[in-house]
Amino acid sequence: MTNLVEFGVSDPHLQARRGMPRDQFEPLAREIFTLKKQLNAVILAHNYQVPEIQDVADYVGDSLGLAQQAAGTKADVIVFCGVHFMAETAKILNPDKIVVLPDKDAGCSLEQSCPAEKLEAFQKTNPNFWTIAYINCSAGVKALCDVICTSGNAVKIVNAAPKDKDLLFVPDENLGAWVLEQTGRPMTLWQGNCYAHVEFRRDSLLRLRERFPDAQIIVHPESLREVRDLADAVCSTEKMITYCRTSPAKRFVIVTESGIIHRMQKECPGKEFICAPVFDVMKLPSDNCRCSECKLHENEYAAEGPRLHGAARSAG
């Protein structure tokens, strides 16, 4: 792993969280692997998870990649290290499997910004709405929509949408605005956002650019336009990794939740990744938005709970 201090990045606020010490990690990991074999379980972890969770996972990826892995798994138990809507999606795709969410309160501010009952009421104001839902939403919202997209394919989905329909994009207004910029297609945008991404600010990125003029700025499309406008590339998390791997640049400012940097360091050796200020996902406020906050406790899924049951199944 690249030592950021060697590159002159000594500010700890610009560095990703280090993983659990090996002497703590290894005995827990052995127990988890034993339980996983006993239960015929698969562990899926989002790119934003802390390093030790990523390191015990069978697959680490974005929402789309995790959904695809869930759809294809032959495991009897799916342990989903992410937030509620991600595990819910896995349950929709695998109604007969046990899906375990280690933290039953792991929520997402973006998902919570679009309650299904409010969306349904708004849809009734325009019978010509054709609703596109970003996958970061509840099963109840998905059930009300015409198509589901990810940040990686949203532009393609909007371009293919019926021309005679009024498009309604939910729940992320910033991703929707970026898609609108790329496609030129008018859309009504639901006023929701991911609080993690809206805390990144133009001024702080300009200061980083002055400090590290050789660094490329890679921004998630859930960020504000003032931030996206500074980007060398606007990408989904999975495309961020591909971009950094294939780019000749050696230094990158990563404008998304910092858990992804662990995977970047593993897959892009010899390159340097700088966490964008202001926000540090590893120091979350006291709410239920915990994209990265699974803990490495093997007993959290040994008892196969908490599980996702009928609500997710019926929404499928």
HUHU-V503918 format. One record per residue. PHI is phi as a letter, one per 30 degrees, with the letter a starting at -180 (NA if undefined). Layout:
PHI + PHI
//
This chain:
NA + d + d + d + d + d + d + j + c + c + d + d + d + c + c + d + d + d + d + d + e + e + d + d + d + d + d + d + d + d + d + d + d + d + d + d + d + d + c + h + c + b + c + c + b + d + e + d + d + d + e + d + d + e + d + c + d + d + b + b + a + d + e + d + d + d + d + d + d + d + d + c + d + c + d + d + b + c + c + c + c + a + c + e + d + d + d + d + d + d + d + e + d + b + d + c + c + d + c + c + c + e + c + d + c + d + c + b + d + d + e + d + d + b + d + e + d + d + d + e + d + d + e + d + d + b + d + c + d + c + c + c + c + d + e + d + a + d + d + d + d + e + d + c + c + d + a + c + b + c + d + d + b + d + d + d + d + d + d + c + d + e + d + c + c + d + d + c + c + b + c + c + d + d + d + d + d + d + d + e + d + d + c + i + d + d + b + d + c + d + d + b + a + c + d + d + d + d + d + d + b + e + d + d + d + d + d + d + d + d + d + b + d + d + d + d + c + c + b + d + d + d + d + d + d + e + d + e + d + c + d + d + a + c + b + d + d + d + d + e + d + d + d + d + d + c + d + d + d + c + b + b + c + c + c + a + d + d + e + d + d + e + d + d + d + d + c + b + d + i + c + c + b + c + d + d + d + c + c + b + d + d + b + d + d + d + b + c + d + b + d + c + c + d + c + d + b + d + d + d + b + d + d + h + a + d + c + c + c + d + e + d + d + d + d + d
//
